[in-house]
Amino acid sequence: MILHVAANPQTTDQALRLAAVLKEGGVSAKVLGAKDTDHSRLNDNLGLAGDPATKELFEFVDRAVQP
């Protein structure tokens, strides 16, 4: 799971390139551009109930650990 701030075009490009390389290597990857936030708030809110990035992250991890 690659989380980044959607409003930053540079981090969006970097996240998409990283995901593409991972996928080419056979690694599952998902990119989420968090909206209406900045880097600090994205980090601070990760793990809080109701946080959209947290929800996506938990869903990604749940899928990754399924037998």
PyMOL Python script that loads the backbone (N, CA, C, O; Angstrom):
from pymol import cmd

cmd.read_pdbstr("""\
ATOM      1  N   MET A   1       0.845  -1.156   0.000  1.00  0.00           N
ATOM      2  CA  MET A   1       0.000   0.000   0.000  1.00  0.00           C
ATOM      3  C   MET A   1       0.894   1.222   0.000  1.00  0.00           C
ATOM      4  O   MET A   1       1.744   1.391   0.874  1.00  0.00           O
ATOM      5  N   ILE A   2       0.691   2.067  -0.988  1.00  0.00           N
ATOM      6  CA  ILE A   2       1.475   3.287  -1.106  1.00  0.00           C
ATOM      7  C   ILE A   2       0.531   4.465  -0.896  1.00  0.00           C
ATOM      8  O   ILE A   2      -0.320   4.760  -1.735  1.00  0.00           O
ATOM      9  N   LEU A   3       0.699   5.120   0.226  1.00  0.00           N
ATOM     10  CA  LEU A   3      -0.120   6.283   0.562  1.00  0.00           C
ATOM     11  C   LEU A   3       0.652   7.543   0.212  1.00  0.00           C
ATOM     12  O   LEU A   3       1.858   7.631   0.444  1.00  0.00           O
ATOM     13  N   HIS A   4      -0.051   8.514  -0.347  1.00  0.00           N
ATOM     14  CA  HIS A   4       0.583   9.795  -0.654  1.00  0.00           C
ATOM     15  C   HIS A   4      -0.473  10.890  -0.633  1.00  0.00           C
ATOM     16  O   HIS A   4      -1.673  10.615  -0.633  1.00  0.00           O
ATOM     17  N   VAL A   5      -0.014  12.123  -0.614  1.00  0.00           N
ATOM     18  CA  VAL A   5      -0.899  13.285  -0.622  1.00  0.00           C
ATOM     19  C   VAL A   5      -1.296  13.560  -2.076  1.00  0.00           C
ATOM     20  O   VAL A   5      -0.441  13.854  -2.912  1.00  0.00           O
ATOM     21  N   ALA A   6      -2.581  13.463  -2.367  1.00  0.00           N
ATOM     22  CA  ALA A   6      -3.074  13.586  -3.740  1.00  0.00           C
ATOM     23  C   ALA A   6      -2.795  14.951  -4.354  1.00  0.00           C
ATOM     24  O   ALA A   6      -2.626  15.060  -5.569  1.00  0.00           O
ATOM     25  N   ALA A   7      -2.747  15.983  -3.538  1.00  0.00           N
ATOM     26  CA  ALA A   7      -2.571  17.341  -4.062  1.00  0.00           C
ATOM     27  C   ALA A   7      -1.134  17.631  -4.504  1.00  0.00           C
ATOM     28  O   ALA A   7      -0.858  18.689  -5.069  1.00  0.00           O
ATOM     29  N   ASN A   8      -0.235  16.705  -4.249  1.00  0.00           N
ATOM     30  CA  ASN A   8       1.161  16.912  -4.622  1.00  0.00           C
ATOM     31  C   ASN A   8       1.481  16.083  -5.867  1.00  0.00           C
ATOM     32  O   ASN A   8       1.624  14.865  -5.768  1.00  0.00           O
ATOM     33  N   PRO A   9       1.596  16.719  -7.037  1.00  0.00           N
ATOM     34  CA  PRO A   9       1.823  15.970  -8.272  1.00  0.00           C
ATOM     35  C   PRO A   9       3.120  15.163  -8.270  1.00  0.00           C
ATOM     36  O   PRO A   9       3.188  14.099  -8.886  1.00  0.00           O
ATOM     37  N   GLN A  10       4.145  15.658  -7.584  1.00  0.00           N
ATOM     38  CA  GLN A  10       5.407  14.921  -7.560  1.00  0.00           C
ATOM     39  C   GLN A  10       5.272  13.611  -6.798  1.00  0.00           C
ATOM     40  O   GLN A  10       5.749  12.575  -7.260  1.00  0.00           O
ATOM     41  N   THR A  11       4.630  13.645  -5.643  1.00  0.00           N
ATOM     42  CA  THR A  11       4.485  12.397  -4.888  1.00  0.00           C
ATOM     43  C   THR A  11       3.506  11.457  -5.579  1.00  0.00           C
ATOM     44  O   THR A  11       3.640  10.237  -5.480  1.00  0.00           O
ATOM     45  N   THR A  12       2.526  12.014  -6.274  1.00  0.00           N
ATOM     46  CA  THR A  12       1.613  11.164  -7.047  1.00  0.00           C
ATOM     47  C   THR A  12       2.380  10.414  -8.122  1.00  0.00           C
ATOM     48  O   THR A  12       2.219   9.202  -8.268  1.00  0.00           O
ATOM     49  N   ASP A  13       3.208  11.117  -8.872  1.00  0.00           N
ATOM     50  CA  ASP A  13       4.016  10.479  -9.908  1.00  0.00           C
ATOM     51  C   ASP A  13       4.949   9.428  -9.320  1.00  0.00           C
ATOM     52  O   ASP A  13       5.084   8.336  -9.871  1.00  0.00           O
ATOM     53  N   GLN A  14       5.587   9.752  -8.212  1.00  0.00           N
ATOM     54  CA  GLN A  14       6.505   8.809  -7.572  1.00  0.00           C
ATOM     55  C   GLN A  14       5.768   7.559  -7.105  1.00  0.00           C
ATOM     56  O   GLN A  14       6.254   6.441  -7.277  1.00  0.00           O
ATOM     57  N   ALA A  15       4.596   7.755  -6.514  1.00  0.00           N
ATOM     58  CA  ALA A  15       3.816   6.617  -6.023  1.00  0.00           C
ATOM     59  C   ALA A  15       3.388   5.708  -7.171  1.00  0.00           C
ATOM     60  O   ALA A  15       3.463   4.484  -7.060  1.00  0.00           O
ATOM     61  N   LEU A  16       2.948   6.300  -8.257  1.00  0.00           N
ATOM     62  CA  LEU A  16       2.510   5.509  -9.405  1.00  0.00           C
ATOM     63  C   LEU A  16       3.675   4.756 -10.039  1.00  0.00           C
ATOM     64  O   LEU A  16       3.519   3.606 -10.450  1.00  0.00           O
ATOM     65  N   ARG A  17       4.836   5.395 -10.121  1.00  0.00           N
ATOM     66  CA  ARG A  17       6.022   4.713 -10.676  1.00  0.00           C
ATOM     67  C   ARG A  17       6.443   3.554  -9.783  1.00  0.00           C
ATOM     68  O   ARG A  17       6.754   2.474 -10.284  1.00  0.00           O
ATOM     69  N   LEU A  18       6.459   3.758  -8.481  1.00  0.00           N
ATOM     70  CA  LEU A  18       6.826   2.703  -7.549  1.00  0.00           C
ATOM     71  C   LEU A  18       5.859   1.536  -7.656  1.00  0.00           C
ATOM     72  O   LEU A  18       6.283   0.381  -7.690  1.00  0.00           O
ATOM     73  N   ALA A  19       4.568   1.825  -7.708  1.00  0.00           N
ATOM     74  CA  ALA A  19       3.569   0.756  -7.832  1.00  0.00           C
ATOM     75  C   ALA A  19       3.763  -0.026  -9.116  1.00  0.00           C
ATOM     76  O   ALA A  19       3.645  -1.251  -9.115  1.00  0.00           O
ATOM     77  N   ALA A  20       4.056   0.652 -10.204  1.00  0.00           N
ATOM     78  CA  ALA A  20       4.266  -0.021 -11.483  1.00  0.00           C
ATOM     79  C   ALA A  20       5.462  -0.968 -11.419  1.00  0.00           C
ATOM     80  O   ALA A  20       5.394  -2.095 -11.909  1.00  0.00           O
ATOM     81  N   VAL A  21       6.555  -0.508 -10.815  1.00  0.00           N
ATOM     82  CA  VAL A  21       7.746  -1.347 -10.698  1.00  0.00           C
ATOM     83  C   VAL A  21       7.469  -2.553  -9.804  1.00  0.00           C
ATOM     84  O   VAL A  21       7.880  -3.670 -10.117  1.00  0.00           O
ATOM     85  N   LEU A  22       6.779  -2.328  -8.704  1.00  0.00           N
ATOM     86  CA  LEU A  22       6.432  -3.445  -7.821  1.00  0.00           C
ATOM     87  C   LEU A  22       5.578  -4.480  -8.548  1.00  0.00           C
ATOM     88  O   LEU A  22       5.835  -5.681  -8.464  1.00  0.00           O
ATOM     89  N   LYS A  23       4.573  -4.006  -9.252  1.00  0.00           N
ATOM     90  CA  LYS A  23       3.690  -4.916  -9.977  1.00  0.00           C
ATOM     91  C   LYS A  23       4.441  -5.686 -11.055  1.00  0.00           C
ATOM     92  O   LYS A  23       4.186  -6.873 -11.262  1.00  0.00           O
ATOM     93  N   GLU A  24       5.364  -5.020 -11.744  1.00  0.00           N
ATOM     94  CA  GLU A  24       6.194  -5.700 -12.742  1.00  0.00           C
ATOM     95  C   GLU A  24       7.003  -6.827 -12.108  1.00  0.00           C
ATOM     96  O   GLU A  24       7.290  -7.839 -12.747  1.00  0.00           O
ATOM     97  N   GLY A  25       7.363  -6.637 -10.847  1.00  0.00           N
ATOM     98  CA  GLY A  25       8.129  -7.634 -10.111  1.00  0.00           C
ATOM     99  C   GLY A  25       7.259  -8.676  -9.433  1.00  0.00           C
ATOM    100  O   GLY A  25       7.764  -9.518  -8.689  1.00  0.00           O
ATOM    101  N   GLY A  26       5.952  -8.629  -9.682  1.00  0.00           N
ATOM    102  CA  GLY A  26       5.050  -9.615  -9.102  1.00  0.00           C
ATOM    103  C   GLY A  26       4.588  -9.306  -7.691  1.00  0.00           C
ATOM    104  O   GLY A  26       4.053 -10.175  -7.002  1.00  0.00           O
ATOM    105  N   VAL A  27       4.793  -8.073  -7.261  1.00  0.00           N
ATOM    106  CA  VAL A  27       4.392  -7.670  -5.916  1.00  0.00           C
ATOM    107  C   VAL A  27       3.060  -6.936  -5.990  1.00  0.00           C
ATOM    108  O   VAL A  27       2.879  -6.039  -6.814  1.00  0.00           O
ATOM    109  N   SER A  28       2.140  -7.320  -5.132  1.00  0.00           N
ATOM    110  CA  SER A  28       0.849  -6.632  -5.069  1.00  0.00           C
ATOM    111  C   SER A  28       1.060  -5.213  -4.556  1.00  0.00           C
ATOM    112  O   SER A  28       1.737  -4.999  -3.550  1.00  0.00           O
ATOM    113  N   ALA A  29       0.480  -4.257  -5.249  1.00  0.00           N
ATOM    114  CA  ALA A  29       0.637  -2.859  -4.834  1.00  0.00           C
ATOM    115  C   ALA A  29      -0.644  -2.092  -5.126  1.00  0.00           C
ATOM    116  O   ALA A  29      -1.299  -2.301  -6.147  1.00  0.00           O
ATOM    117  N   LYS A  30      -0.978  -1.207  -4.211  1.00  0.00           N
ATOM    118  CA  LYS A  30      -2.121  -0.322  -4.396  1.00  0.00           C
ATOM    119  C   LYS A  30      -1.682   1.084  -4.017  1.00  0.00           C
ATOM    120  O   LYS A  30      -0.945   1.283  -3.051  1.00  0.00           O
ATOM    121  N   VAL A  31      -2.145   2.052  -4.793  1.00  0.00           N
ATOM    122  CA  VAL A  31      -1.800   3.453  -4.548  1.00  0.00           C
ATOM    123  C   VAL A  31      -3.051   4.184  -4.074  1.00  0.00           C
ATOM    124  O   VAL A  31      -4.124   4.049  -4.662  1.00  0.00           O
ATOM    125  N   LEU A  32      -2.902   4.951  -3.016  1.00  0.00           N
ATOM    126  CA  LEU A  32      -4.005   5.779  -2.531  1.00  0.00           C
ATOM    127  C   LEU A  32      -3.509   7.199  -2.360  1.00  0.00           C
ATOM    128  O   LEU A  32      -2.628   7.470  -1.543  1.00  0.00           O
ATOM    129  N   GLY A  33      -4.076   8.091  -3.129  1.00  0.00           N
ATOM    130  CA  GLY A  33      -3.809   9.514  -2.972  1.00  0.00           C
ATOM    131  C   GLY A  33      -4.811  10.096  -1.998  1.00  0.00           C
ATOM    132  O   GLY A  33      -5.989  10.243  -2.323  1.00  0.00           O
ATOM    133  N   ALA A  34      -4.349  10.427  -0.811  1.00  0.00           N
ATOM    134  CA  ALA A  34      -5.233  10.981   0.219  1.00  0.00           C
ATOM    135  C   ALA A  34      -5.597  12.416  -0.141  1.00  0.00           C
ATOM    136  O   ALA A  34      -4.728  13.235  -0.442  1.00  0.00           O
ATOM    137  N   LYS A  35      -6.885  12.703  -0.105  1.00  0.00           N
ATOM    138  CA  LYS A  35      -7.381  14.033  -0.473  1.00  0.00           C
ATOM    139  C   LYS A  35      -7.597  14.897   0.763  1.00  0.00           C
ATOM    140  O   LYS A  35      -7.775  14.396   1.873  1.00  0.00           O
ATOM    141  N   ASP A  36      -7.576  16.196   0.543  1.00  0.00           N
ATOM    142  CA  ASP A  36      -7.864  17.171   1.609  1.00  0.00           C
ATOM    143  C   ASP A  36      -6.989  16.962   2.842  1.00  0.00           C
ATOM    144  O   ASP A  36      -7.472  17.008   3.973  1.00  0.00           O
ATOM    145  N   THR A  37      -5.704  16.734   2.609  1.00  0.00           N
ATOM    146  CA  THR A  37      -4.777  16.524   3.721  1.00  0.00           C
ATOM    147  C   THR A  37      -3.389  16.971   3.307  1.00  0.00           C
ATOM    148  O   THR A  37      -3.169  17.380   2.167  1.00  0.00           O
ATOM    149  N   ASP A  38      -2.463  16.888   4.236  1.00  0.00           N
ATOM    150  CA  ASP A  38      -1.054  17.105   3.939  1.00  0.00           C
ATOM    151  C   ASP A  38      -0.278  15.951   4.571  1.00  0.00           C
ATOM    152  O   ASP A  38      -0.859  15.077   5.215  1.00  0.00           O
ATOM    153  N   HIS A  39       1.032  15.960   4.379  1.00  0.00           N
ATOM    154  CA  HIS A  39       1.846  14.837   4.835  1.00  0.00           C
ATOM    155  C   HIS A  39       1.707  14.600   6.342  1.00  0.00           C
ATOM    156  O   HIS A  39       1.541  13.463   6.783  1.00  0.00           O
ATOM    157  N   SER A  40       1.775  15.664   7.115  1.00  0.00           N
ATOM    158  CA  SER A  40       1.699  15.529   8.575  1.00  0.00           C
ATOM    159  C   SER A  40       0.353  14.982   9.019  1.00  0.00           C
ATOM    160  O   SER A  40       0.294  14.075   9.850  1.00  0.00           O
ATOM    161  N   ARG A  41      -0.730  15.528   8.471  1.00  0.00           N
ATOM    162  CA  ARG A  41      -2.067  15.045   8.859  1.00  0.00           C
ATOM    163  C   ARG A  41      -2.293  13.613   8.407  1.00  0.00           C
ATOM    164  O   ARG A  41      -2.918  12.828   9.120  1.00  0.00           O
ATOM    165  N   LEU A  42      -1.790  13.265   7.223  1.00  0.00           N
ATOM    166  CA  LEU A  42      -1.918  11.885   6.755  1.00  0.00           C
ATOM    167  C   LEU A  42      -1.265  10.943   7.756  1.00  0.00           C
ATOM    168  O   LEU A  42      -1.851   9.926   8.127  1.00  0.00           O
ATOM    169  N   ASN A  43      -0.063  11.272   8.191  1.00  0.00           N
ATOM    170  CA  ASN A  43       0.630  10.449   9.192  1.00  0.00           C
ATOM    171  C   ASN A  43      -0.085  10.463  10.539  1.00  0.00           C
ATOM    172  O   ASN A  43      -0.264   9.416  11.160  1.00  0.00           O
ATOM    173  N   ASP A  44      -0.492  11.643  10.987  1.00  0.00           N
ATOM    174  CA  ASP A  44      -1.126  11.769  12.304  1.00  0.00           C
ATOM    175  C   ASP A  44      -2.453  11.025  12.386  1.00  0.00           C
ATOM    176  O   ASP A  44      -2.799  10.479  13.434  1.00  0.00           O
ATOM    177  N   ASN A  45      -3.201  11.005  11.274  1.00  0.00           N
ATOM    178  CA  ASN A  45      -4.529  10.397  11.288  1.00  0.00           C
ATOM    179  C   ASN A  45      -4.522   8.905  10.999  1.00  0.00           C
ATOM    180  O   ASN A  45      -5.531   8.229  11.202  1.00  0.00           O
ATOM    181  N   LEU A  46      -3.402   8.386  10.531  1.00  0.00           N
ATOM    182  CA  LEU A  46      -3.336   6.971  10.208  1.00  0.00           C
ATOM    183  C   LEU A  46      -3.535   6.146  11.472  1.00  0.00           C
ATOM    184  O   LEU A  46      -2.800   6.291  12.449  1.00  0.00           O
ATOM    185  N   GLY A  47      -4.524   5.294  11.434  1.00  0.00           N
ATOM    186  CA  GLY A  47      -4.873   4.464  12.588  1.00  0.00           C
ATOM    187  C   GLY A  47      -6.102   4.945  13.334  1.00  0.00           C
ATOM    188  O   GLY A  47      -6.628   4.230  14.187  1.00  0.00           O
ATOM    189  N   LEU A  48      -6.566   6.147  13.024  1.00  0.00           N
ATOM    190  CA  LEU A  48      -7.753   6.676  13.706  1.00  0.00           C
ATOM    191  C   LEU A  48      -9.032   6.148  13.052  1.00  0.00           C
ATOM    192  O   LEU A  48      -9.109   5.997  11.833  1.00  0.00           O
ATOM    193  N   ALA A  49     -10.018   5.875  13.882  1.00  0.00           N
ATOM    194  CA  ALA A  49     -11.320   5.429  13.375  1.00  0.00           C
ATOM    195  C   ALA A  49     -11.905   6.507  12.473  1.00  0.00           C
ATOM    196  O   ALA A  49     -11.853   7.695  12.792  1.00  0.00           O
ATOM    197  N   GLY A  50     -12.458   6.082  11.350  1.00  0.00           N
ATOM    198  CA  GLY A  50     -13.088   7.013  10.434  1.00  0.00           C
ATOM    199  C   GLY A  50     -12.144   7.640   9.425  1.00  0.00           C
ATOM    200  O   GLY A  50     -12.595   8.360   8.534  1.00  0.00           O
ATOM    201  N   ASP A  51     -10.852   7.388   9.539  1.00  0.00           N
ATOM    202  CA  ASP A  51      -9.886   7.954   8.601  1.00  0.00           C
ATOM    203  C   ASP A  51      -9.918   7.140   7.305  1.00  0.00           C
ATOM    204  O   ASP A  51      -9.735   5.924   7.343  1.00  0.00           O
ATOM    205  N   PRO A  52     -10.148   7.794   6.152  1.00  0.00           N
ATOM    206  CA  PRO A  52     -10.246   7.057   4.882  1.00  0.00           C
ATOM    207  C   PRO A  52      -8.970   6.293   4.512  1.00  0.00           C
ATOM    208  O   PRO A  52      -9.050   5.174   4.005  1.00  0.00           O
ATOM    209  N   ALA A  53      -7.810   6.876   4.754  1.00  0.00           N
ATOM    210  CA  ALA A  53      -6.557   6.180   4.438  1.00  0.00           C
ATOM    211  C   ALA A  53      -6.390   4.937   5.304  1.00  0.00           C
ATOM    212  O   ALA A  53      -5.918   3.904   4.828  1.00  0.00           O
ATOM    213  N   THR A  54      -6.772   5.035   6.562  1.00  0.00           N
ATOM    214  CA  THR A  54      -6.704   3.885   7.466  1.00  0.00           C
ATOM    215  C   THR A  54      -7.615   2.768   6.976  1.00  0.00           C
ATOM    216  O   THR A  54      -7.223   1.602   6.973  1.00  0.00           O
ATOM    217  N   LYS A  55      -8.811   3.114   6.569  1.00  0.00           N
ATOM    218  CA  LYS A  55      -9.759   2.118   6.057  1.00  0.00           C
ATOM    219  C   LYS A  55      -9.164   1.387   4.862  1.00  0.00           C
ATOM    220  O   LYS A  55      -9.206   0.159   4.801  1.00  0.00           O
ATOM    221  N   GLU A  56      -8.615   2.130   3.919  1.00  0.00           N
ATOM    222  CA  GLU A  56      -8.000   1.521   2.729  1.00  0.00           C
ATOM    223  C   GLU A  56      -6.803   0.651   3.110  1.00  0.00           C
ATOM    224  O   GLU A  56      -6.626  -0.439   2.567  1.00  0.00           O
ATOM    225  N   LEU A  57      -5.988   1.131   4.038  1.00  0.00           N
ATOM    226  CA  LEU A  57      -4.823   0.376   4.467  1.00  0.00           C
ATOM    227  C   LEU A  57      -5.236  -0.941   5.114  1.00  0.00           C
ATOM    228  O   LEU A  57      -4.675  -1.989   4.796  1.00  0.00           O
ATOM    229  N   PHE A  58      -6.209  -0.899   6.015  1.00  0.00           N
ATOM    230  CA  PHE A  58      -6.665  -2.120   6.675  1.00  0.00           C
ATOM    231  C   PHE A  58      -7.258  -3.104   5.672  1.00  0.00           C
ATOM    232  O   PHE A  58      -7.033  -4.309   5.788  1.00  0.00           O
ATOM    233  N   GLU A  59      -8.009  -2.612   4.691  1.00  0.00           N
ATOM    234  CA  GLU A  59      -8.562  -3.495   3.668  1.00  0.00           C
ATOM    235  C   GLU A  59      -7.448  -4.139   2.846  1.00  0.00           C
ATOM    236  O   GLU A  59      -7.522  -5.323   2.517  1.00  0.00           O
ATOM    237  N   PHE A  60      -6.422  -3.366   2.516  1.00  0.00           N
ATOM    238  CA  PHE A  60      -5.288  -3.893   1.761  1.00  0.00           C
ATOM    239  C   PHE A  60      -4.574  -4.981   2.564  1.00  0.00           C
ATOM    240  O   PHE A  60      -4.266  -6.048   2.033  1.00  0.00           O
ATOM    241  N   VAL A  61      -4.316  -4.713   3.832  1.00  0.00           N
ATOM    242  CA  VAL A  61      -3.627  -5.693   4.679  1.00  0.00           C
ATOM    243  C   VAL A  61      -4.484  -6.939   4.853  1.00  0.00           C
ATOM    244  O   VAL A  61      -3.964  -8.053   4.796  1.00  0.00           O
ATOM    245  N   ASP A  62      -5.787  -6.774   5.064  1.00  0.00           N
ATOM    246  CA  ASP A  62      -6.671  -7.930   5.207  1.00  0.00           C
ATOM    247  C   ASP A  62      -6.595  -8.832   3.983  1.00  0.00           C
ATOM    248  O   ASP A  62      -6.514 -10.053   4.113  1.00  0.00           O
ATOM    249  N   ARG A  63      -6.623  -8.225   2.777  1.00  0.00           N
ATOM    250  CA  ARG A  63      -6.515  -9.019   1.542  1.00  0.00           C
ATOM    251  C   ARG A  63      -5.148  -9.696   1.442  1.00  0.00           C
ATOM    252  O   ARG A  63      -5.049 -10.832   0.978  1.00  0.00           O
ATOM    253  N   ALA A  64      -4.108  -9.009   1.870  1.00  0.00           N
ATOM    254  CA  ALA A  64      -2.749  -9.530   1.741  1.00  0.00           C
ATOM    255  C   ALA A  64      -2.494 -10.732   2.643  1.00  0.00           C
ATOM    256  O   ALA A  64      -1.688 -11.599   2.305  1.00  0.00           O
ATOM    257  N   VAL A  65      -3.166 -10.790   3.772  1.00  0.00           N
ATOM    258  CA  VAL A  65      -2.909 -11.878   4.723  1.00  0.00           C
ATOM    259  C   VAL A  65      -3.916 -13.011   4.643  1.00  0.00           C
ATOM    260  O   VAL A  65      -3.851 -13.956   5.429  1.00  0.00           O
ATOM    261  N   GLN A  66      -4.842 -12.927   3.705  1.00  0.00           N
ATOM    262  CA  GLN A  66      -5.810 -14.006   3.531  1.00  0.00           C
ATOM    263  C   GLN A  66      -5.085 -15.252   3.039  1.00  0.00           C
ATOM    264  O   GLN A  66      -4.226 -15.174   2.160  1.00  0.00           O
ATOM    265  N   PRO A  67      -5.435 -16.399   3.611  1.00  0.00           N
ATOM    266  CA  PRO A  67      -4.784 -17.641   3.164  1.00  0.00           C
ATOM    267  C   PRO A  67      -5.175 -18.026   1.761  1.00  0.00           C
ATOM    268  O   PRO A  67      -4.711 -19.044   1.248  1.00  0.00           O
TER     269      PRO A  67
END
""", "prot")
cmd.dss("prot")
cmd.show_as("cartoon", "prot")
cmd.util.cbc("prot")
cmd.orient("prot")
